[in-house]
Amino acid sequence: MRSLRTGLSLTSLVAGFALLLAAPAAHAADPPLRDLGTAKGKVIGTAVTGSKLTGTYGDIAGAQFSSLTPGNAMKWGSVEPAQGSFNWTEADQIVAFAQAHNQQVRGHTLVWHSQNPSWLTNGSWTSAQLGTLLQNHINTEVGRYQGKIAAWDVVNEPFNEDGTYRSTLWYNGLGADYIANALTWARAADPAAKLYINDYNVEGVNAKSTALYNLVKSLKDRGVPIDGVGLQAHLILGQVPSTLQQNIQRFADLGVDVAITELDIRMTLPSDSTKLAQQKADYKAVTAACVAVARCVNLTVWGFTDSDSWVESTFPGQGAATPYDANYAPKPAYYGIAEALGGTSTPPPTGACTASYNVGSQWNTGFTGNVTISCSGASLSSWKVTWTYGAGQQITQAWNATCTQSGAAVSCANASYNGTVPDGGSVSFGFNASWSGSNPVPTVTLG
């Protein structure tokens, strides 16, 4: 930063800057999603990446959600990359974060055909060896977190689209009873944890969900421990199944709980106001279907921010699938969830957040300025201020914000670490600029 010369000291000039309000982290009149969910008897969760649980990401994850699912940290390939060599670092981090924020943890996942370590998938195992490996894995992982995990996705994605069993290491090596065995071993390792079977494209009534229904019924008839089913709900914009609530209810009628475990709703990029409005309606519809069935106990989004979503890398040209944008600003989808839980989507009151402009020091060729963003009656998860200079002033350097200038128009957006402005709080950034002849108050603009 340029060393400042003592010069003319100007009285603080409060300019009516256009403060472009990103949608608030939670509207001041509403409690966070986790509290709205509690009022409806629902746990509201999100999948997380452990290394990101700091700063704004950590603040939102801790404040808005009552349940965390490790996105990858508890999968077999993550916890035992080499046989007998374990890495629990990220999984432990997520569990510790959840405990510190009074949250549940949803364990994900014990038995899956994907993201297994190469030593396991490339091995030549007899059926007996494979069964022992699976039992030991379940005993080790579930046992490690005994008493700390509310529910486990024990078996993940066992079915093909037509309702037949998926051909996997487990099905091919152990037969269909690998599912019953895995559930039985998990119950022995942690009798208090709820045990689920989890799959995708089973949200509506179809061949795949009917196969899952028949499996759960059979397991219950046999006395195999099964507490719930997970409907992943990786959905496409405008395609929420019309039979979603009916399907949730039929599983509930079997005497098991239901969870929406991996909700996201992807769209063809770029997003626009029409797509975001449809996405809000879709999120609201899914949440409302869960609210309508008493035994739908958990609704979890698969990452709450677009910057931590799997969608864009998996479905090229699609994305914007989560309730928050990449800058941690709530999208209309956030308010779709809130509305279905009994909250509102009223925008923050006009003037609840303001920006003030202060010239601290000025000399014959330049000056140092400061802008403070303050909120009272609302909060921000990101911000941007704009103004238009009237006398040729040019910003030369900025700190604690990213500033661009085109002609007389200046736009400054938050840095990665200071986008959050709580209700009753403020953040500031500064800049050096040049001037010649005069340094009038910038022109007020909006937008």
C-alpha positions in Angstrom: 0.0 0.0 0.0 1.3 3.5 -0.8 2.6 5.4 2.2 0.2 8.2 3.0 1.2 11.8 3.1 -0.5 14.1 5.6 -2.6 16.6 3.7 -6.1 17.8 3.6 -8.4 15.9 5.9 -11.9 15.9 4.6 -15.0 15.4 6.6 -16.6 12.0 6.0 -18.8 12.1 3.0 -21.7 9.7 3.1 -22.6 8.9 -0.5 -25.8 7.1 -1.5 -23.9 4.4 -3.2 -25.8 1.7 -4.9 -25.3 -1.3 -2.7 -26.3 -4.3 -4.7 -27.8 -6.6 -2.2 -27.0 -10.2 -2.7 -29.9 -12.1 -1.2 -29.4 -12.2 2.5 -27.8 -15.2 4.2 -31.1 -15.6 5.9 -33.8 -13.0 5.9 -33.7 -11.2 9.2 -37.4 -12.0 9.8 -36.7 -15.8 9.3 -34.8 -18.2 11.5 -32.2 -20.4 9.6 -33.4 -23.5 7.7 -32.4 -25.8 10.5 -34.8 -24.0 12.9 -37.6 -23.9 10.3 -37.0 -27.6 9.8 -37.1 -28.3 13.6 -40.5 -26.6 13.8 -41.8 -29.1 11.2 -40.1 -32.1 12.7 -37.5 -32.3 9.9 -33.7 -32.4 10.0 -32.3 -30.1 7.3 -28.8 -31.2 6.1 -26.1 -30.6 3.6 -23.2 -32.6 2.2 -19.9 -30.9 3.0 -16.2 -31.0 2.1 -14.2 -31.0 5.3 -11.3 -28.8 4.2 -13.8 -26.0 3.4 -15.4 -25.8 6.8 -13.9 -22.4 7.6 -14.8 -18.8 6.8 -18.1 -18.1 5.1 -18.6 -21.8 4.0 -18.2 -22.9 7.6 -20.4 -20.2 8.9 -23.3 -21.1 6.6 -22.8 -24.9 7.1 -23.0 -24.4 10.8 -25.8 -21.9 11.0 -28.2 -23.1 8.4 -28.1 -26.9 8.7 -28.8 -29.4 11.5 -27.1 -32.4 9.7 -23.9 -32.9 7.8 -23.1 -35.6 5.3 -19.4 -36.1 4.4 -19.5 -35.8 0.6 -16.5 -38.2 0.1 -14.7 -38.5 3.4 -16.3 -41.7 4.6 -16.2 -43.7 1.4 -14.0 -46.8 1.4 -11.5 -45.4 -1.0 -11.0 -42.3 1.2 -10.7 -44.1 4.6 -8.6 -47.1 3.5 -6.7 -46.2 0.4 -4.2 -49.0 1.0 -5.2 -52.2 2.7 -4.8 -51.8 6.4 -3.8 -48.2 6.1 -6.4 -45.8 7.3 -7.0 -42.1 6.8 -9.7 -40.7 9.0 -8.6 -37.0 9.0 -11.4 -35.4 7.0 -14.1 -37.7 8.4 -13.0 -36.8 11.9 -12.9 -33.1 11.0 -16.5 -33.2 9.8 -17.7 -35.1 12.9 -15.9 -32.7 15.2 -17.4 -29.7 13.4 -20.9 -31.2 13.6 -20.5 -31.8 17.4 -19.3 -28.2 17.9 -22.4 -26.9 16.0 -25.0 -29.3 17.6 -25.5 -31.1 14.4 -26.2 -34.7 13.4 -23.9 -36.6 11.0 -25.2 -38.8 8.3 -22.6 -41.5 7.5 -22.1 -42.0 3.7 -21.5 -44.7 2.6 -20.5 -48.2 3.6 -21.2 -50.5 0.6 -21.1 -49.1 -2.9 -19.8 -50.1 -6.3 -17.9 -46.8 -6.8 -15.0 -45.0 -5.1 -13.6 -48.2 -3.7 -9.8 -48.5 -3.3 -7.9 -50.1 -6.1 -6.6 -52.9 -3.9 -10.1 -54.0 -3.3 -11.5 -53.7 -6.8 -8.4 -55.2 -8.4 -8.1 -58.1 -6.0 -9.0 -61.8 -6.6 -11.2 -62.7 -3.7 -13.2 -65.8 -2.9 -16.7 -65.2 -1.7 -15.6 -66.0 1.9 -12.7 -63.5 1.6 -14.9 -60.8 0.2 -17.5 -61.3 2.9 -14.8 -61.0 5.6 -13.4 -57.8 4.0 -16.9 -56.2 3.9 -17.7 -57.2 7.5 -14.4 -55.9 8.7 -14.8 -52.7 6.9 -18.2 -52.1 8.4 -17.1 -53.1 11.9 -14.1 -50.7 11.6 -15.8 -47.7 10.3 -19.1 -47.9 12.1 -17.3 -48.9 15.2 -15.0 -45.9 15.0 -17.9 -43.5 15.0 -20.3 -45.5 17.3 -22.6 -43.0 19.0 -21.6 -40.2 16.8 -23.5 -41.0 13.6 -27.3 -40.6 13.5 -27.8 -42.6 10.4 -25.8 -44.6 7.9 -26.4 -45.0 4.2 -25.3 -48.6 4.6 -25.9 -49.8 1.0 -25.8 -47.3 -1.9 -27.3 -47.7 -5.3 -28.0 -51.5 -5.5 -30.4 -51.4 -8.4 -30.4 -50.9 -12.2 -33.1 -48.6 -13.7 -35.3 -51.6 -14.6 -35.3 -52.8 -11.0 -32.8 -55.6 -11.4 -29.8 -55.8 -9.1 -26.8 -53.9 -10.3 -23.9 -56.1 -11.3 -21.2 -55.1 -8.8 -18.3 -56.6 -6.8 -20.7 -57.2 -4.0 -23.6 -58.7 -5.9 -21.5 -60.8 -8.1 -19.3 -62.0 -5.3 -21.8 -62.4 -2.5 -25.3 -62.5 -4.1 -28.3 -60.4 -3.1 -27.9 -61.2 0.6 -24.8 -58.9 0.7 -27.5 -56.2 1.5 -29.0 -58.1 4.4 -25.6 -59.0 5.8 -24.3 -55.4 5.6 -27.3 -54.1 7.5 -26.9 -56.9 10.1 -23.2 -56.1 10.6 -23.9 -52.4 10.8 -26.5 -52.9 13.5 -24.1 -54.9 15.5 -21.4 -52.3 15.2 -23.7 -49.4 16.3 -27.1 -50.5 17.6 -28.2 -46.8 17.9 -27.6 -45.7 14.4 -30.4 -45.7 11.9 -29.7 -47.9 8.9 -30.7 -46.9 5.3 -30.6 -48.1 1.7 -29.9 -45.2 -0.6 -30.4 -44.9 -4.4 -31.1 -42.4 -7.2 -34.0 -42.2 -9.7 -36.2 -43.7 -7.0 -38.0 -40.5 -6.1 -41.2 -41.2 -8.0 -43.1 -44.5 -8.4 -41.3 -46.5 -11.1 -39.7 -49.8 -11.7 -36.5 -49.0 -9.7 -38.4 -47.5 -6.7 -40.7 -50.5 -6.7 -37.8 -52.9 -6.6 -36.5 -50.9 -3.6 -39.9 -51.0 -2.0 -40.1 -54.8 -2.5 -36.6 -55.3 -1.0 -37.4 -53.2 2.1 -40.6 -55.1 2.6 -38.8 -58.4 2.2 -36.0 -57.4 4.7 -38.6 -56.3 7.3 -40.5 -59.6 6.8 -37.2 -61.4 7.4 -36.3 -59.4 10.5 -33.3 -57.8 8.9 -32.5 -54.4 10.5 -33.6 -51.6 8.1 -34.7 -48.3 9.4 -35.1 -46.2 6.3 -34.7 -45.5 2.6 -32.8 -42.6 1.1 -34.1 -41.0 -2.0 -31.1 -39.2 -3.5 -33.1 -36.6 -5.6 -30.4 -35.5 -8.1 -33.1 -33.9 -10.2 -33.3 -31.9 -13.4 -35.0 -28.5 -13.6 -38.7 -28.8 -14.1 -38.7 -32.6 -13.6 -39.8 -33.2 -10.0 -41.7 -36.5 -10.1 -45.4 -36.0 -9.7 -45.6 -39.1 -7.6 -42.9 -38.0 -5.1 -45.2 -37.6 -2.1 -47.0 -40.8 -3.0 -43.8 -42.7 -3.1 -42.5 -41.3 0.2 -45.8 -42.3 1.8 -45.7 -45.8 0.5 -42.3 -46.4 2.0 -43.5 -44.8 5.3 -46.4 -47.2 5.3 -43.9 -50.0 5.4 -42.8 -48.7 8.8 -39.5 -47.1 7.8 -38.3 -43.6 7.7 -37.6 -41.7 4.5 -34.8 -39.2 3.8 -34.2 -37.0 0.8 -30.4 -37.5 1.0 -28.7 -35.8 -1.9 -31.0 -33.1 -3.3 -29.8 -30.9 -6.1 -31.6 -29.6 -9.1 -29.4 -28.9 -12.1 -30.2 -26.6 -15.1 -28.6 -25.9 -18.5 -26.2 -23.0 -18.1 -26.2 -20.1 -18.0 -28.8 -19.6 -15.3 -31.3 -16.8 -15.7 -34.3 -15.4 -13.7 -36.7 -17.8 -15.4 -34.7 -20.9 -14.6 -34.0 -19.7 -11.1 -37.7 -19.2 -10.5 -38.4 -22.7 -11.7 -35.7 -24.1 -9.5 -37.2 -22.3 -6.6 -40.6 -23.9 -7.4 -38.9 -27.3 -7.7 -37.0 -27.1 -4.4 -40.2 -25.9 -2.7 -42.1 -28.9 -4.2 -39.6 -31.5 -3.0 -39.5 -29.9 0.5 -43.3 -29.8 0.7 -43.6 -33.4 -0.3 -41.3 -34.3 2.6 -43.1 -32.0 5.0 -46.4 -33.7 4.1 -45.3 -37.1 5.3 -44.5 -37.5 9.0 -41.9 -40.2 8.5 -39.9 -38.1 6.0 -37.4 -37.1 8.6 -34.4 -35.6 6.8 -33.9 -33.4 3.7 -30.3 -33.0 2.8 -28.9 -30.9 -0.1 -25.9 -32.3 -1.9 -23.7 -29.3 -1.2 -25.3 -26.0 -0.4 -23.2 -23.8 -2.7 -22.6 -24.1 -6.5 -18.8 -23.8 -5.8 -18.9 -27.1 -4.0 -21.2 -29.0 -6.3 -20.3 -32.1 -8.3 -22.7 -31.3 -11.1 -20.7 -29.1 -13.5 -17.8 -31.6 -13.7 -20.2 -34.5 -14.2 -22.8 -33.0 -16.5 -20.9 -30.6 -18.9 -23.0 -27.5 -19.7 -25.2 -28.0 -16.6 -24.9 -26.7 -13.1 -26.2 -24.0 -10.7 -27.9 -26.9 -8.9 -27.7 -25.8 -5.2 -29.5 -23.3 -3.0 -26.5 -20.9 -2.8 -24.5 -19.4 -5.7 -20.7 -19.7 -5.9 -20.3 -16.5 -3.9 -22.4 -17.9 -1.0 -25.4 -15.7 -1.8 -28.8 -17.5 -1.3 -30.6 -18.1 -4.6 -34.4 -18.2 -5.0 -34.1 -22.0 -4.3 -33.1 -21.2 -0.7 -36.4 -19.4 -0.3 -38.3 -22.3 -1.9 -37.0 -24.5 0.9 -37.7 -21.9 3.5 -41.3 -21.3 2.2 -42.1 -25.0 2.3 -40.9 -25.1 5.9 -43.1 -22.2 6.8 -40.7 -19.3 6.3 -41.0 -16.4 4.0 -39.2 -15.0 0.9 -39.7 -11.3 1.7 -36.7 -9.3 0.5 -34.8 -7.4 3.1 -36.2 -3.9 3.9 -35.0 -1.1 1.7 -32.0 0.7 3.3 -31.3 -2.2 5.7 -27.8 -2.3 4.3 -25.9 0.9 3.3 -22.5 2.0 2.1 -20.7 5.1 3.4 -17.8 6.7 1.6 -15.0 8.4 3.5 -11.9 10.2 2.3 -9.3 9.8 5.0 -6.3 11.6 3.4 -5.8 13.7 0.3 -2.8 15.3 -1.3 -2.1 17.2 -4.4 -2.3 14.2 -6.8 -4.2 11.6 -4.9 -6.3 10.5 -2.0 -7.1 7.4 0.1 -10.7 6.4 0.4 -12.6 4.0 2.5 -16.1 2.4 2.1 -17.9 0.8 4.9 -20.9 -1.5 4.3 -23.2 -1.7 7.3 -26.4 -3.7 7.9 -29.3 -3.2 10.3 -32.4 -5.3 9.8 -30.8 -7.7 7.3 -27.6 -9.5 6.6 -25.4 -10.2 3.5 -23.4 -13.2 2.3 -21.8 -11.1 -0.5 -21.8 -7.5 -1.5 -20.9 -5.1 -4.3 -20.9 -1.3 -4.4 -20.8 0.9 -7.4 -20.3 4.6 -8.0 -19.5 7.0 -10.8 -16.7 9.6 -10.4 -17.5 13.1 -11.6 -14.0 14.6 -12.0 -11.8 12.1 -13.6 -10.7 10.3 -10.4 -9.0 7.0 -11.0 -8.6 4.1 -8.5 -5.0 2.9 -8.5 -5.0 0.3 -5.8 -7.6 -1.4 -3.5 -7.5 -3.7 -0.5 -10.1 -5.9 1.1 -12.2 -5.7 -2.1 -11.9 -6.4 -5.8 -12.4 -3.1 -7.7 -12.7 -2.5 -11.4 -13.1 0.9 -13.1 -14.3 1.5 -16.6 -14.2 5.2 -17.5 -15.9 7.0 -14.5 -17.8 3.9 -13.4 -16.3 2.0 -10.4 -17.5 -1.5 -9.1 -16.1 -3.1 -6.0 -17.0 -6.5 -4.8 -16.1 -8.4 -1.6 -13.0 -10.4 -1.2 -13.2 -14.1 -0.5 -13.0 -13.6 3.2 -15.3 -10.6 3.9 -18.5 -11.1 2.0 -20.5 -11.8 5.1 -22.1 -8.8 6.8 -24.2 -9.8 9.8 -27.3 -8.0 10.9 -25.9 -5.1 13.1 -22.4 -5.5 11.7 -20.2 -3.9 9.1 -17.2 -4.5 6.8 -14.8 -2.0 5.2 -12.4 -1.8 2.3 -10.0 0.9 1.2 -8.4 2.3 -1.9 -5.9 4.8 -3.3 -6.9 7.0 -6.2 -5.6 9.8 -8.2 -7.3 13.2 -8.8 -6.6 16.5 -10.4 -8.3 19.8 -9.8 -11.3 18.6 -7.7 -12.5 15.5 -5.8 -16.3 15.8 -5.6 -18.7 13.3 -4.0 -19.3 10.5 -6.6 -22.5 10.5 -8.5 -25.2 8.3 -6.9 -26.2 5.3 -9.1 -28.3 2.2 -8.7 -27.7 -1.2 -10.1 
